[in-house]
């Protein structure tokens, strides 16, 4: 198991992902525990990409329930029909939000969050969890983030 990540913060966003994704894959290879793998993945994304907040919400008990994350404290439970995470669950697709204040029904778990990307993990037709990534900058996420984060969520899907 790796003890540290090596991601040069002077690289472009895409170059950071290209350096980080194989390290995450190596980090979780051979481990079968979902929570352990997600915990390491969230830590690697937080530190490797410098995200303000990154974590998962599980589809559980008729709502989205907080799982492993890195960053400030977070909302513990989110109804399926609320906020960006709820919209991602309902629409079953990645949602990029350049300005969270402009998103109808946005839930402010942190007033410092300015933009967001949320990606679902769908297995056998069921949304198992959503990956939620927040930035403290406006318009901080794009197609590059979507491409690599969706790639990582395909890895998560394989754990179910």
C-alpha positions in Angstrom: 0.0 0.0 0.0 1.2 3.5 -0.8 2.1 5.8 2.1 2.0 9.0 0.2 0.8 10.6 -3.0 3.0 12.3 -5.5 1.2 15.0 -7.4 3.1 18.1 -8.5 0.7 21.0 -7.7 2.3 23.0 -10.6 0.8 20.7 -13.2 -2.3 21.5 -15.2 -5.6 20.1 -13.9 -5.5 17.2 -16.4 -1.9 16.4 -15.7 -2.8 16.2 -12.0 -5.6 13.8 -12.7 -3.3 11.7 -14.9 -0.8 11.5 -12.1 -3.4 10.9 -9.4 -5.8 8.3 -10.9 -3.2 5.5 -11.2 -2.0 6.1 -7.7 -5.6 5.9 -6.4 -6.1 2.7 -8.4 -2.9 1.2 -6.8 -4.0 2.4 -3.4 -7.3 0.4 -3.5 -6.1 -2.6 -5.4 -6.5 -5.8 -3.3 -8.7 -4.1 -0.6 -12.3 -5.3 -0.6 -13.8 -3.0 2.1 -15.9 -0.3 0.5 -15.6 2.2 3.3 -11.8 1.8 3.5 -11.4 2.3 -0.2 -13.7 5.3 -0.4 -12.0 6.8 2.6 -8.6 6.6 1.0 -10.0 7.8 -2.4 -11.6 10.9 -0.7 -8.3 11.7 1.1 -6.3 11.2 -2.2 -8.7 13.5 -4.1 -8.8 16.1 -1.4 -5.0 16.4 -1.1 -4.0 15.5 -4.7 -6.4 17.9 -6.4 -6.7 20.5 -3.6 -10.5 20.2 -3.4 -12.3 22.3 -0.8 -14.7 19.4 0.0 -15.0 15.9 -1.4 -17.1 13.0 -0.2 -19.8 10.5 -0.9 -23.4 10.2 0.0 -24.9 6.7 0.1 -28.4 5.9 -1.1 -29.7 4.6 2.2 -32.9 4.7 4.3 -34.9 6.6 1.6 -32.4 9.4 1.4 -28.7 10.3 0.8 -26.6 9.7 3.9 -23.1 11.0 4.4 -20.2 8.6 3.9 -16.4 9.1 3.8 -15.3 12.7 3.1 -12.5 15.2 3.5 -13.0 18.9 4.3 -15.3 20.9 6.6 -18.2 19.3 8.4 -21.0 18.4 6.1 -24.8 17.8 5.9 -25.5 14.4 7.2 -28.7 13.5 5.4 -30.0 14.9 2.1 -33.5 14.1 0.8 -33.6 12.8 -2.8 -35.3 15.9 -4.1 -33.1 18.5 -2.4 -29.9 20.2 -3.6 -27.4 19.3 -6.2 -26.8 15.8 -4.7 -30.6 15.1 -4.7 -30.8 16.3 -8.3 -28.0 14.1 -9.3 -29.7 11.1 -7.6 -33.0 11.9 -9.3 -31.6 12.7 -12.8 -29.1 9.8 -12.6 -26.4 11.9 -14.3 -23.4 14.1 -13.5 -24.3 17.7 -12.6 -21.8 20.5 -13.0 -22.8 23.7 -11.1 -20.6 26.8 -11.8 -22.4 28.9 -9.2 -24.2 27.0 -6.4 -26.2 30.2 -5.5 -27.9 30.0 -8.9 -28.9 26.3 -8.5 -32.6 26.1 -7.5 -32.9 24.4 -4.1 -29.2 24.4 -3.4 -28.4 23.2 0.2 -25.7 25.3 1.8 -23.8 22.8 4.0 -21.0 25.4 3.9 -21.4 29.0 3.0 -17.8 28.8 1.5 -18.9 26.4 -1.3 -19.2 28.3 -4.6 -19.2 25.6 -7.3 -19.9 21.9 -7.3 -19.8 18.7 -9.4 -21.8 15.6 -8.4 -21.5 12.2 -10.0 -23.7 9.1 -9.4 -22.6 5.5 -9.1 -25.2 3.3 -10.7 -25.2 -0.4 -10.5 -27.9 -2.7 -11.7 -30.1 0.3 -12.4 -29.9 1.6 -8.8 -28.0 4.8 -7.7 -25.7 3.4 -5.0 -24.0 6.6 -4.0 -23.1 10.1 -5.3 -19.7 11.7 -5.3 -19.9 15.3 -4.3 -17.0 17.7 -4.9 -17.2 21.4 -3.8 -15.0 24.3 -4.5 -14.6 27.6 -2.7 -14.2 29.2 -6.2 -16.9 30.0 -8.8 -16.9 27.9 -12.0 -14.1 25.6 -10.8 -15.2 22.4 -12.5 -15.3 21.5 -16.1 -15.3 18.5 -18.6 -11.8 17.5 -17.4 -13.1 17.0 -13.8 -16.1 15.2 -15.2 -14.0 12.8 -17.3 -11.6 11.7 -14.5 -14.1 11.7 -11.7 -16.5 9.6 -13.7 -13.6 7.3 -14.5 -13.0 6.9 -10.7 -16.7 6.3 -10.1 -16.6 3.4 -12.6 -14.0 1.9 -10.3 -16.3 2.4 -7.3 -19.2 0.8 -9.3 -17.0 -2.3 -9.6 -16.9 -2.7 -5.9 -20.6 -3.4 -5.7 
